Amino acid sequence: MVRAACRHSADCPGSHNVVSGLATLHDDEGHVIVPGLTHDDFPWAPVDTTQFAHDAGVRPGVPLAGTGPLAERRYGRPALNVIGLDGVNTRSGASNVLPPKATARISVRLAPSQEPKQARAALQRHFDSVKPWGIEPRVTFLDGGAGLLATSTSAYHSLARAAMAEAYQANKVEQTGQGGSIPLVHAFHKVNPNADIVLWGCEQPPFSFTPRRWARSGPQLAPSGEVCRAHAP
């Protein structure tokens, strides 16, 4: 959460300066440019950019954020979004009054290898260094969870891949790298650090994550059945 305030709105309108600070979090191509936020680079399974954009409902001609391999962008780089603004009147309630303070809430998905404390310090340093004119931004951290870099060479992972290959009648099973930034996975690992962790499930379509597509078509039953067969002893 980032706050900006001053004594009089005519001196430094809070909302304008908060937005100016938020604009420094990305470059013109959509890369997160906060120094100190980690980028992980591993041999991810390739992701088809055209298919991903289609399944995500991206309009033709609109580029995806960032550059480079899409798998690395999805799984190994930080993602940062503004998920709330306060202190700015809605359009219906707008008036010729400048708010003297404003608040923005930011959500940051970290690379799996980065600890939240490191990311918090990086964000604080960034806002201190780009302090918008006339204000002192205050950063308040609300919550956070660590990611996980899971091993993929253990005996149980090999058994899981063999089960999936048999269920899908495939010669090879790819690991996408998804799920490493889910805090719950780290909680499981912390409780039982010697356990192998595998996340799997069915999606419709392969890269779908929009409620609109879920409501229209629902999950495919065939992949669900194959996943169930892979789970069975």
Protein Blocks (a to p, Z undefined) as FASTA:
>chain_A
ZZdddfbfklogfklmmmmmmmmmpcfkopacbehiacdddddddddfklmmmmnopaeh
iacededjfklmmmmpccdddfbdehiacfklgccddcfbdcddddddddfkbcfklmmm
mmmmmmmmmocghiacddddfbdcddddddfkbfklmmmmmmmmmmnopabdcdehiojl
pmklmmmmmmmmmbccddddddddfklcbfklmmmnopafklmmmmmmmmpZZ
